[in-house]
Every structure is written in structure tokens, then in C-alpha cells.
Amino acid sequence: MFIVTDLDLCFTPATELAARIRAGTLSPETVVENALARIADVNPTLNCFCFVYPDEARALAQQLATEAKAGKFRGPLHGIPYALKDLTPTKGKRTTLGSFAYEHWVPDADAPIAEALAAAGGILIGKTTTPEFAYSSFTESPLWGVTRNPWDLSRTPGGSSGGSGAAVASGCVPLAEGSDMGGSVRIPASFSGIVGLKPSFGRIPFTILPSQFDQISHFGPLARSIGDVCLFMQATQGPDERDIQSLTTALDFTAPLNGALAGRRLALLLDSDRRVWDPEVEAAIRATAEKLAAAGAIVEEVTLGWGKFEDDLWLKHWGVYLATFFGHVLKDYREKMDPNVVALIDAGLAMNAVAFKQIEIDRTRMWQQVQPILARNEAIITGTMCQPAAPIGAADHDYYRIDPDGRYRTLDFTAVWNFLSPCPALSIPAGFTSGGLPIGFQIIGRRHDDRGVLGLGAAVEQFQPWADRRPPL
């Protein structure tokens, strides 16, 4: 069956799709068929989906359409197609983690987030690509190859949730799940021109690791609007007793957000240990801050001495993380793995326990530096990425260096905020470069204040010119 893709429907927010389905003016079957057609159109070029489930999606859409006609709705996502990252376990469906080591792994249970999205009436349409073990800002894996940015096919959509970012940005799905251990939701949001939230640690239950005591890992939504992010959060937040660290008090993400700006205090952070910002990125961040100030916010420019040392701390932590959870596969799969992953795992295996534990002392220092800023300001505003989307084939380590003049060149400004994991961090578009590449504006809030950063994001959403732009694909 040949379907002509309805691009307007592809880029319709999930909130509107859900409302139309409830009103009876749109069928889940129509939405799913259109999503499948869009995936068929763009996935051969973007490589954002590694698995698509057309038969299951159609069958569920038919069932949900029948229920809708009878006035029965499973939840806020009734009939809405969504995608899961190929890191998230799905019962009976392959979950490869972008690695030959897990090429044929079929989990026997869903992750809680997969359960929640299905229980809310969502329709899983496919799983999206990730670099091996979600390790990189570039979605290029040994198993699935290169994923491309819909705004510029020579560029990466970011990582490690790059497949999800590209899928949402290109209109395949209105919502996709990502995971964020060092920016893996916010990086693709910035590079792909969409919205991405690292919620407060524990807001969405996270049980997919052997350890239940990891403290840098988050699930988060990728979407094209703040309203859709709220829809996702309402459906997926805890508490959940299976995750001992899940937050025990839920938030009402359906309640109106505070988008008013008058008198709200914000800290603009661009001076961080001589960090080099691309001139167009810095200009866009400053212009957005000026718009916030013009609308009544009190913007204080602050400095923070976080540079390569703090990024290297996170990288050391990340190496131990990978070594702990995936080091066992080296024996059989070393030659088929990404060499950068192998190097990180080897470094993690070589680190001693005392040196690893000492990282917590530096994390404490980092919080002691940020806490006074957040005591007098409700959020820190900055860039998500220091540079626009990087070229395909580059690597994270190409960007992290000290210039002869002492300036620090880096790609992201995301990983360090995972060290302060209770603080939510949002990336929202702040315009485009002269070459048409998206720029992300990052908002870091006070502990557990997810609705606060979303309210500020809603304010940015009102005056930025990006909302109706679509990639040339």
C-alpha cells in the first residue's frame, strides 16, 4: 500500500494529535500510517531507526481506534506513535545497545519507562539508533553505522540519543525517549533543533543498569514543543519502588506552567574557565538572554571556573561506568567494538577505587560553587553545545583541548551538569547559524524544579523563530 506522507501531520504536536483523537476528528490508524510512511521516506537517508514495527503498530492503532470510538481512552498518549532508544529494554524485542555484543539480545521484560508509555496509550513504532553503549556525542555504531542530521546530512544529529533526535526532528514521531548520562538527550536536542529534557535525577524511574545506585543516569523526552515534553513527563514519571532512587513526590505536568518573566532572576553563564564558544552560538545565547531580560527577567552574568579538569573528571567517571557494566564483553568482542569504547573501558578498568571515590570530593566542590548562584537565581542559562553540529566522522576527543593561549576548546557544556544530577537541565532551540544549523539554549534549574525549567522554556518558545521550521528533507 502506497501512502503519500502528510507533512503537516508529521509535524503536528503530540498534544494536538491527542486532542483530535479524543474529539474523534483523527484516527490513530491515520497517524500511525503517516508515521510509517515518513519513516520509509527518510530512514534510508538518516538511519535513525534500527527497528520498525509496522504490523504491531497497525494492529494496536486499529484496537485503539475502536476504543476511542467507544469513548474509552487508555491515557494521555492514546493513539500517539513514539520511539524508544535501542538502549532501553523491550520485552520480546531485540535491544542491541548499538553493539555486536548485544546484537541478538531479547529482553524478557520492559523497562518501566516502556511500560509507562504503553500504559498511557502510546504506540511503539520503532527503536532508534545509539552509539555503542550510548558512549558518544556522535551516533555512529559498529553495528548500525552512521546516523545523520536532518538539517545537514554531512553532520551528526548528536548522541547518544541521536537516532531519537533525528526521528523527532524529521517528523517521524512527535515523541521519542532518550537517556542522558552526560548530555545524551540535550546534545541531540541542540544539534537537531528540538527540545530535550534531562529531568531531575529520579524523576523517571531508571532500572536498566545492574546497579540501582548509579547517580548520573536519566531517561528524558525528545520532542518539538514544551507541551509535548510535559505530556511525556506526566506519563512516565514515578515513583516506582523498583527504583530505590526514584523521587517519591510526583509533579503535575498537566497544570499550567509559569511562563511569566517579570522579576524572575536568571544567571547567564558563558564565562567558564576560558571556554571557547562558536561566535554564532554565543551570539544566539546572548540574544535569547536579552529577550528574557526585555520581558522582565533580571539577568545576572556569572562566571564559573569549570573547564577541562571537570570534563576530564566526568570522562574518568564514564570510563569506570562503562568498565563496570560492559567490561565483561571485551574478552569476546574487543575486535568488533568501537576502538574509542575499548579505550574508555580499558582506562576505567585501570582506575583504582580511591581515585574514583575522590571524584565525589570534586563533585562536592562543584555543587558548592553552583549552590550560591542558584540560591539567588532560579536557573542558570547558557548554551547546550559550544559548537554547532559536528561533521560526520569526527569524534569527541577531537574537540577537548587547551589552545596554546590557554583557552579551552570543547564541544559540549552538558556532561558536567550530570554531576549535579538532581538539577534538571533543558535544551530548547535558540535559532540557527548562518549555515542553517540549530543552536541549543540550556536552562539548568534548582534541585527537582522540573516545572520551573519547563516554564522558562515555554517563555523562550513564545519568542523564538524556530518553532515552525522544518529540515530540508
C-alpha positions as CSV (number, residue, x, y, z in Angstrom):
1,M,0.0,0.0,0.0
2,F,1.5,3.4,-1.1
3,I,0.8,6.2,1.3
4,V,1.5,9.9,0.4
5,T,3.1,11.4,3.5
6,D,1.1,14.3,5.1
7,L,4.0,16.5,6.3
8,D,1.7,18.8,8.2
9,L,0.5,15.8,10.2
10,C,4.1,14.7,10.7
11,F,5.0,17.9,12.4
12,T,1.8,18.3,14.4
13,P,2.5,18.3,18.2
14,A,1.5,15.2,20.2
15,T,-0.8,17.4,22.4
16,E,-2.8,18.3,19.3
17,L,-2.8,14.8,17.9
18,A,-4.1,13.5,21.3
19,A,-6.8,16.2,21.4
20,R,-8.0,15.4,17.9
21,I,-8.1,11.7,18.6
22,R,-10.2,12.3,21.7
23,A,-12.5,14.6,19.7
24,G,-13.0,11.9,17.1
25,T,-11.6,14.0,14.2
26,L,-8.4,12.0,13.8
27,S,-7.8,8.2,13.9
28,P,-4.8,6.5,15.5
29,E,-4.7,4.5,12.3
30,T,-4.2,7.6,10.2
31,V,-1.4,8.9,12.5
32,V,0.4,5.6,12.5
33,E,0.2,5.0,8.7
34,N,1.6,8.6,8.2
35,A,4.4,8.0,10.7
36,L,5.3,4.7,8.9
37,A,5.3,6.5,5.6
38,R,7.6,9.2,6.9
39,I,10.0,6.7,8.3
40,A,10.1,4.9,4.9
41,D,10.8,8.3,3.3
42,V,13.7,9.4,5.4
43,N,15.2,6.5,7.3
44,P,17.2,5.2,4.3
45,T,19.0,8.6,4.4
46,L,19.1,9.4,8.1
47,N,19.5,5.9,9.5
48,C,17.7,6.9,12.7
49,F,15.7,3.7,13.2
50,C,17.3,0.3,13.6
51,F,14.0,-1.4,14.1
52,V,10.5,-0.6,12.9
53,Y,7.4,-2.5,13.9
54,P,4.7,-1.8,11.2
55,D,2.5,-4.8,11.8
56,E,2.3,-4.4,15.6
57,A,1.8,-0.6,15.3
58,R,-1.0,-1.0,12.8
59,A,-2.7,-3.7,14.9
60,L,-2.5,-1.6,18.1
61,A,-3.7,1.5,16.2
62,Q,-6.7,-0.3,15.0
63,Q,-7.5,-1.5,18.5
64,L,-7.0,2.0,20.0
65,A,-9.2,3.5,17.2
66,T,-12.0,1.1,18.2
67,E,-11.6,2.0,21.8
68,A,-11.7,5.7,21.0
69,K,-14.9,5.4,19.1
70,A,-16.4,3.8,22.2
71,G,-15.2,6.7,24.3
72,K,-12.5,4.6,26.0
73,F,-9.0,6.1,26.4
74,R,-6.1,4.4,28.0
75,G,-4.2,7.5,28.9
76,P,-2.8,10.9,27.7
77,L,-0.9,9.3,24.8
78,H,-3.9,7.3,23.4
79,G,-3.0,6.6,19.7
80,I,0.2,8.6,19.6
81,P,3.2,6.9,18.0
82,Y,6.6,7.1,19.8
83,A,10.1,5.7,19.6
84,L,12.4,4.1,22.1
85,K,16.1,4.3,22.1
86,D,17.9,1.0,21.3
87,L,19.4,1.1,24.8
88,T,16.0,0.6,26.6
89,P,15.0,-3.0,27.2
90,T,11.8,-4.0,25.4
91,K,10.2,-7.4,26.2
92,G,10.4,-9.8,23.2
93,K,12.2,-7.2,21.0
94,R,15.9,-7.1,20.2
95,T,17.8,-4.4,22.2
96,T,21.3,-4.2,20.8
97,L,22.8,-1.2,22.6
98,G,24.5,-0.4,19.2
99,S,26.9,-3.3,19.8
100,F,27.7,-6.7,18.3
101,A,28.0,-7.9,21.9
102,Y,24.2,-7.5,22.2
103,E,23.2,-8.0,18.6
104,H,20.8,-10.8,19.4
105,W,19.7,-9.9,23.0
106,V,16.0,-10.1,23.5
107,P,15.0,-8.9,27.0
108,D,12.3,-10.7,28.9
109,A,10.8,-7.6,30.4
110,D,10.2,-4.0,29.6
111,A,11.9,-1.1,31.3
112,P,9.4,0.8,33.5
113,I,9.5,3.7,31.0
114,A,8.5,1.4,28.2
115,E,5.7,0.1,30.4
116,A,4.5,3.6,31.2
117,L,4.4,4.8,27.6
118,A,2.4,1.8,26.6
119,A,0.0,2.1,29.5
120,A,-0.6,5.7,28.6
121,G,-1.9,4.6,25.2
122,G,1.2,5.2,23.2
123,I,2.1,3.1,20.1
124,L,5.7,2.0,19.9
125,I,6.6,2.3,16.2
126,G,10.3,1.5,16.4
127,K,13.6,1.7,18.2
128,T,16.3,4.3,17.4
129,T,20.0,4.1,16.9
130,T,22.6,4.8,19.5
131,P,26.4,4.7,19.5
132,E,27.8,1.6,21.2
133,F,26.7,1.5,24.9
134,A,25.5,5.1,24.5
135,Y,29.0,6.4,24.9
136,S,29.4,9.3,22.5
137,S,28.1,12.6,21.3
138,F,28.1,11.1,17.8
139,T,25.6,8.4,16.8
140,E,27.9,6.1,14.8
141,S,28.0,2.5,15.9
142,P,29.8,-0.6,14.7
143,L,26.5,-2.5,14.4
144,W,24.2,0.1,12.8
145,G,26.6,2.6,11.2
146,V,26.2,6.4,10.8
147,T,23.1,8.4,11.8
148,R,22.8,11.7,10.0
149,N,21.4,15.1,10.9
150,P,18.2,16.0,9.0
151,W,19.3,19.7,8.8
152,D,22.6,18.8,7.1
153,L,23.4,15.2,6.1
154,S,27.1,15.8,6.5
155,R,26.6,16.5,10.2
156,T,25.8,14.4,13.2
157,P,22.5,14.7,15.0
158,G,24.4,14.3,18.2
159,G,24.4,11.4,20.7
160,S,23.9,9.3,22.3
161,S,20.2,9.6,21.7
162,G,20.9,10.8,18.1
163,G,18.5,8.4,16.5
164,S,15.7,9.7,18.6
165,G,16.7,13.3,18.0
166,A,16.8,12.8,14.2
167,A,13.5,10.9,14.3
168,V,11.7,13.7,16.0
169,A,13.4,16.5,14.1
170,S,12.5,14.9,10.8
171,G,8.8,14.4,11.7
172,C,8.8,10.6,12.0
173,V,7.4,10.7,15.5
174,P,6.3,13.6,17.8
175,L,7.9,12.0,20.8
176,A,11.0,9.8,21.4
177,E,12.7,8.5,24.5
178,G,16.3,9.1,25.2
179,S,18.8,8.5,28.1
180,D,21.1,11.2,29.4
181,M,24.3,10.3,31.3
182,G,26.4,13.2,30.1
183,G,24.1,15.1,27.8
184,S,22.7,12.3,25.6
185,V,19.2,13.9,25.5
186,R,20.3,17.5,25.4
187,I,23.1,17.1,22.8
188,P,20.8,15.7,20.1
189,A,18.1,18.2,21.0
190,S,20.6,21.0,20.4
191,F,22.1,19.6,17.2
192,S,18.8,18.5,15.8
193,G,16.8,21.7,16.6
194,I,14.2,20.2,19.1
195,V,13.5,20.2,22.8
196,G,15.2,17.8,25.2
197,L,15.0,17.5,29.0
198,K,17.3,15.8,31.5
199,P,14.8,15.6,34.3
200,S,15.8,15.8,37.9
201,F,17.5,12.6,39.0
202,G,14.9,10.0,40.0
203,R,12.0,11.8,38.3
204,I,11.6,9.0,35.7
205,P,12.4,5.5,37.2
206,F,15.7,4.1,35.8
207,T,16.3,0.4,36.3
208,I,18.1,-0.7,33.2
209,L,21.6,-1.0,34.8
210,P,22.8,-3.8,37.0
211,S,23.3,-1.2,39.7
212,Q,20.4,0.6,41.3
213,F,22.7,3.2,42.8
214,D,24.2,4.9,39.8
215,Q,23.7,8.7,40.1
216,I,24.3,10.2,36.7
217,S,21.7,8.4,34.5
218,H,18.4,9.8,33.5
219,F,15.6,9.0,31.0
220,G,14.2,12.0,29.2
221,P,12.0,13.1,26.3
222,L,12.9,14.5,22.9
223,A,10.0,16.5,21.4
224,R,9.2,19.6,19.3
225,S,7.4,21.5,22.0
226,I,7.4,22.1,25.7
227,G,3.8,20.9,25.8
228,D,4.8,17.6,24.3
229,V,7.6,17.3,26.9
230,C,5.1,17.8,29.6
231,L,2.8,15.1,28.1
232,F,5.7,12.7,28.1
233,M,6.7,13.5,31.7
234,Q,3.2,13.1,33.0
235,A,3.0,9.6,31.5
236,T,6.5,8.4,32.6
237,Q,7.3,9.9,36.0
238,G,7.5,7.8,39.2
239,P,7.6,7.0,41.9
240,D,8.3,3.3,41.3
241,E,9.5,1.0,44.1
242,R,11.6,-0.9,41.6
243,D,14.0,2.1,41.5
244,I,15.0,2.9,45.1
245,Q,16.2,6.3,44.0
246,S,13.0,7.4,42.2
247,L,11.5,10.6,43.6
248,T,8.6,9.9,45.9
249,T,6.6,13.0,45.2
250,A,5.2,13.3,41.7
251,L,4.6,16.7,39.9
252,D,1.5,17.7,37.9
253,F,2.9,18.3,34.4
254,T,-0.7,19.0,33.2
255,A,-1.0,22.1,35.2
256,P,-0.3,25.5,33.5
257,L,3.4,26.4,33.6
258,N,4.6,29.7,34.9
259,G,5.8,31.4,31.7
260,A,5.8,35.0,33.1
261,L,9.2,36.5,33.3
262,A,8.8,39.8,35.3
263,G,11.1,39.8,38.3
264,R,12.5,36.3,37.8
265,R,16.2,36.1,38.4
266,L,18.4,34.2,36.0
267,A,22.2,33.7,35.8
268,L,23.7,33.9,32.4
269,L,26.8,31.6,32.3
270,L,29.1,31.9,29.3
271,D,32.4,32.6,31.1
272,S,33.6,29.2,32.3
273,D,37.4,28.8,32.6
274,R,38.1,30.4,29.2
275,R,35.7,28.1,27.4
276,V,35.6,28.9,23.7
277,W,32.1,29.3,22.2
278,D,31.4,29.4,18.5
279,P,30.7,33.1,17.8
280,E,27.2,32.4,16.3
281,V,26.3,30.1,19.2
282,E,27.4,32.7,21.8
283,A,25.5,35.5,19.9
284,A,22.3,33.4,19.9
285,I,22.6,32.6,23.6
286,R,23.1,36.3,24.4
287,A,20.3,37.3,22.2
288,T,17.9,34.9,23.9
289,A,19.0,36.2,27.3
290,E,18.4,39.7,26.2
291,K,14.9,38.8,25.1
292,L,14.3,37.2,28.5
293,A,15.5,40.4,30.1
294,A,13.4,42.6,27.8
295,A,10.3,40.6,29.0
296,G,11.1,41.5,32.6
297,A,13.6,38.9,33.8
298,I,16.6,40.0,35.9
299,V,19.6,38.5,34.2
300,E,22.9,38.4,36.1
301,E,26.0,37.4,34.2
302,V,28.1,35.0,36.3
303,T,31.4,33.1,35.9
304,L,32.3,29.6,36.9
305,G,35.8,28.0,36.8
306,W,34.8,24.7,35.2
307,G,36.9,23.7,32.3
308,K,38.9,20.7,31.0
309,F,39.6,19.4,34.5
310,E,35.9,19.0,35.3
311,D,35.2,17.5,31.9
312,D,38.1,15.0,32.4
313,L,36.6,14.1,35.8
314,W,33.4,13.2,34.1
315,L,35.3,11.2,31.4
316,K,37.1,9.2,34.1
317,H,33.8,8.5,35.8
318,W,32.3,7.5,32.4
319,G,35.2,5.1,31.8
320,V,34.6,3.3,35.2
321,Y,30.8,3.3,34.3
322,L,31.5,1.5,31.0
323,A,34.1,-0.8,32.5
324,T,31.7,-1.8,35.3
325,F,28.7,-2.5,33.2
326,F,30.3,-3.6,29.9
327,G,33.9,-4.6,30.6
328,H,32.9,-8.3,30.5
329,V,32.3,-8.2,26.8
330,L,35.9,-7.2,25.9
331,K,37.1,-10.8,26.0
332,D,34.9,-11.9,23.1
333,Y,34.1,-8.8,21.2
334,R,37.1,-6.4,21.5
335,E,37.9,-6.6,17.8
336,K,34.3,-5.8,16.8
337,M,33.9,-2.9,19.2
338,D,34.3,0.8,18.6
339,P,38.0,1.5,19.5
340,N,37.0,4.6,21.5
341,V,34.7,2.4,23.7
342,V,37.5,-0.1,24.2
343,A,39.9,2.7,25.2
344,L,37.4,4.1,27.7
345,I,36.7,0.7,29.2
346,D,40.5,-0.1,29.5
347,A,41.0,3.2,31.3
348,G,38.1,2.5,33.6
349,L,39.5,-0.9,34.4
350,A,42.9,0.6,35.3
351,M,41.5,3.2,37.7
352,N,41.8,2.5,41.4
353,A,38.9,2.7,43.8
354,V,40.3,5.5,45.9
355,A,40.8,7.7,42.8
356,F,37.3,7.0,41.7
357,K,35.8,7.8,45.1
358,Q,37.8,11.1,45.2
359,I,35.7,12.3,42.2
360,E,32.9,12.8,44.7
361,I,35.0,15.4,46.5
362,D,35.3,17.4,43.3
363,R,31.6,17.0,42.6
364,T,31.0,18.4,46.1
365,R,33.2,21.4,45.3
366,M,31.3,21.9,42.0
367,W,28.0,22.0,43.9
368,Q,29.4,24.4,46.5
369,Q,30.3,26.7,43.6
370,V,26.9,26.4,41.9
371,Q,24.7,26.5,45.0
372,P,25.2,30.2,45.8
373,I,24.3,31.1,42.2
374,L,21.1,29.0,42.4
375,A,20.3,30.5,45.8
376,R,19.9,33.9,44.3
377,N,18.8,32.9,40.8
378,E,16.1,30.3,40.0
379,A,18.0,29.0,37.0
380,I,21.3,29.1,35.1
381,I,21.0,29.9,31.4
382,T,23.8,29.0,28.9
383,G,24.5,27.2,25.7
384,T,23.9,23.5,25.4
385,M,26.7,22.9,23.0
386,C,29.7,25.2,22.5
387,Q,29.7,24.4,18.7
388,P,27.1,23.7,16.1
389,A,26.5,20.1,14.9
390,A,29.9,18.5,14.2
391,P,30.8,16.7,11.0
392,I,30.1,13.0,10.5
393,G,33.3,11.0,11.2
394,A,34.7,13.4,13.8
395,A,35.0,12.2,17.4
396,D,34.5,13.6,20.9
397,H,38.3,13.6,21.6
398,D,38.9,15.9,18.5
399,Y,37.3,18.8,20.5
400,Y,38.6,18.7,24.0
401,R,41.9,20.5,24.2
402,I,43.7,23.5,25.6
403,D,44.9,26.0,23.0
404,P,48.4,27.5,23.2
405,D,46.9,30.7,24.5
406,G,45.2,28.8,27.4
407,R,41.7,28.8,26.0
408,Y,39.6,25.7,26.4
409,R,38.1,24.3,23.2
410,T,35.2,21.8,23.7
411,L,32.1,20.5,22.1
412,D,29.5,20.3,24.8
413,F,28.5,22.0,28.1
414,T,26.3,19.2,29.2
415,A,28.3,16.4,30.9
416,V,29.3,18.5,34.0
417,W,25.6,19.0,34.8
418,N,25.1,15.3,35.2
419,F,27.5,15.6,38.2
420,L,24.8,17.8,39.8
421,S,22.1,15.3,38.8
422,P,19.2,16.5,41.0
423,C,19.2,19.7,39.0
424,P,17.0,19.4,35.8
425,A,18.5,20.7,32.6
426,L,16.5,21.6,29.5
427,S,17.8,22.3,25.9
428,I,15.5,24.3,23.7
429,P,16.2,25.9,20.3
430,A,17.7,29.4,20.2
431,G,17.8,29.9,16.5
432,F,20.2,28.8,13.7
433,T,23.6,29.5,12.4
434,S,24.1,31.3,9.1
435,G,24.6,27.8,7.6
436,G,21.2,26.6,8.9
437,L,22.4,24.5,11.8
438,P,20.3,24.6,15.0
439,I,21.6,26.2,18.3
440,G,20.5,24.9,21.7
441,F,19.8,27.1,24.7
442,Q,20.3,25.3,28.0
443,I,18.4,26.0,31.2
444,I,19.6,24.4,34.5
445,G,17.2,24.6,37.4
446,R,17.2,24.2,41.1
447,R,17.0,20.8,42.6
448,H,13.9,18.9,41.5
449,D,12.3,22.0,39.9
450,D,11.4,20.4,36.6
451,R,8.3,22.6,36.1
452,G,10.4,25.7,36.7
453,V,12.8,25.0,33.8
454,L,9.9,24.0,31.6
455,G,8.1,27.2,32.4
456,L,11.2,29.2,31.3
457,G,11.4,27.0,28.3
458,A,7.8,27.9,27.5
459,A,8.7,31.5,27.7
460,V,11.6,31.0,25.2
461,E,9.3,29.0,23.0
462,Q,7.0,32.0,22.6
463,F,9.5,34.4,21.2
464,Q,11.9,32.3,19.2
465,P,11.5,32.0,15.4
466,W,12.3,28.3,15.2
467,A,9.0,26.6,16.0
468,D,7.6,26.3,12.5
469,R,10.9,25.5,10.7
470,R,11.4,22.0,9.2
471,P,14.6,20.4,8.0
472,P,15.0,20.3,4.2
473,L,14.4,16.6,3.9
